[in-house]
Amino acid sequence: MDAENLNDIYHQKLTSDEFGLIQNYIQVKCGIRLPLTKKNMVEGRLRRRLKALNISTYGEYLAVVFGGDSPAAEQERFSFIDAITTNKTDFFREPNHFDYLNNRLLPNLQQQGYGKEQTLNIWSSACSTGEEPYTLAMVLAEYFGLSGNFRIYASDISTAVLEKAVRAVYSEDKADSIPYELKKKYLLKSKNQDAALVRVKPELRQKVTFGRLNLMDSEYSLPVKMNVVFCRNVIIYFDHQTQFDIIGKICRNIVRGGHLFLGHSESVHGMDLPLRTAAPTIFERL
Ligand SMILES: C[S@@+](CC[C@H](N)C(=O)[O-])C[C@H]1O[C@@H](n2cnc3c(N)ncnc32)[C@H](O)[C@@H]1O
């Protein structure tokens, strides 16, 4: 692509028909609502795909994305979803959740034999680049030891974030929110000082199983029922009915007495679900 074409991309706008097509596809496929206020954001994110594919108009790009069932179109639909999803996350994000887990739930579960004779299963259902499931793994490893009987399942719709999560390499800045003692125990520093990177140690990585799962799927084929589910900062992007449907499906995958954690600005208020509030944004499966 020459400089003139590149310049053209920056001035392009999605037509209202093109944006409508995107809104509809993303809502049906991922559950994510894209109001008109998100149009600039979508243009910016798709521009990167146009550049990567050496395509000069949004129209041409959408013809590739929606252009049939060829492997290339199929592949681009994944990249399209990767580009649209918002993946912001952090280690120990919303730390009160990890305090509650540590101080209230784990002692209870331990008394019932979890972490020892019984496997304690936790699911991070929109895990993004892995900070949430690795935080859970650190908290559980601190409580039960690395040889404790627990497993973290972690899934996301975006293949790009899952690749990063499996690699488990982060900038040192990203790791700033991890307490110093835990950093020392569970992270490896890059040998190259200039790189300023850390990697989660293999012993902790082994505690987490990653896979792609779309919360819009009619059923979730999880290997076990979960004791704890983290579904944080994702249903906020969905409409009320979709939120209800998804939380209902999640409930069917939680053991009775198990717990669901939502993001701080998410709620199940007004939804007829088998849940009772245990603490703000934390719910017990009835
Ligand atoms: C803002 S991040 C939240 C990450 C983490 N749970 C946290 O709270 O830090 C939202 C994640 O939800 C994922 N997501 C969006 N729609 C999804 C869907 N339909 N199924 C599964 N994951 C989805 C996105 O790819 C993104 O990684």
The ligand as an SDF file (V2000), in Angstrom:
LIG
                    3D

 27 29  0  0  0  0  0  0  0  0999 V2000
  -13.0090   -5.9930   29.4770 C   0  0  0  0  0  0  0  0  0  0  0  0
  -12.4690   -7.6590   29.2970 S   0  0  0  0  0  0  0  0  0  0  0  0
  -12.6480   -8.2550   30.9610 C   0  0  0  0  0  0  0  0  0  0  0  0
  -11.5280   -9.1770   31.3620 C   0  0  0  0  0  0  0  0  0  0  0  0
  -11.5930   -9.6770   32.8150 C   0  0  0  0  0  0  0  0  0  0  0  0
  -12.7450  -10.4810   33.0550 N   0  0  0  0  0  0  0  0  0  0  0  0
  -11.5440   -8.5310   33.7840 C   0  0  0  0  0  0  0  0  0  0  0  0
  -12.5430   -8.2060   34.4170 O   0  0  0  0  0  0  0  0  0  0  0  0
  -10.4840   -7.8980   33.9100 O   0  0  0  0  0  0  0  0  0  0  0  0
  -13.8630   -8.3840   28.4590 C   0  0  0  0  0  0  0  0  0  0  0  0
  -13.5330   -9.6860   27.7490 C   0  0  0  0  0  0  0  0  0  0  0  0
  -14.7630  -10.3090   27.3460 O   0  0  0  0  0  0  0  0  0  0  0  0
  -14.5430  -10.9600   26.1210 C   0  0  0  0  0  0  0  0  0  0  0  0
  -15.8390  -11.2130   25.4640 N   0  0  0  0  0  0  0  0  0  0  0  0
  -16.6450  -10.3280   24.8270 C   0  0  0  0  0  0  0  0  0  0  0  0
  -17.7300  -10.9500   24.3420 N   0  0  0  0  0  0  0  0  0  0  0  0
  -17.6090  -12.2600   24.6830 C   0  0  0  0  0  0  0  0  0  0  0  0
  -18.4060  -13.4150   24.4620 C   0  0  0  0  0  0  0  0  0  0  0  0
  -19.5540  -13.3470   23.7690 N   0  0  0  0  0  0  0  0  0  0  0  0
  -17.9800  -14.6020   24.9450 N   0  0  0  0  0  0  0  0  0  0  0  0
  -16.8030  -14.6920   25.6450 C   0  0  0  0  0  0  0  0  0  0  0  0
  -16.0060  -13.6310   25.8700 N   0  0  0  0  0  0  0  0  0  0  0  0
  -16.4040  -12.4290   25.4060 C   0  0  0  0  0  0  0  0  0  0  0  0
  -13.6330  -10.0090   25.3580 C   0  0  0  0  0  0  0  0  0  0  0  0
  -12.9420  -10.6470   24.3120 O   0  0  0  0  0  0  0  0  0  0  0  0
  -12.7240   -9.4870   26.4800 C   0  0  0  0  0  0  0  0  0  0  0  0
  -11.5180  -10.2090   26.5380 O   0  0  0  0  0  0  0  0  0  0  0  0
  1  2  1  0
  2  3  1  0
  2 10  1  0
  3  4  1  0
  4  5  1  0
  5  6  1  0
  5  7  1  0
  7  8  2  0
  7  9  1  0
 10 11  1  0
 11 12  1  0
 11 26  1  0
 12 13  1  0
 13 14  1  0
 13 24  1  0
 14 15  1  0
 14 23  1  0
 15 16  2  0
 16 17  1  0
 17 18  1  0
 17 23  2  0
 18 19  1  0
 18 20  2  0
 20 21  1  0
 21 22  2  0
 22 23  1  0
 24 25  1  0
 24 26  1  0
 26 27  1  0
M  CHG  2   2   1   9  -1
M  END
$$$$
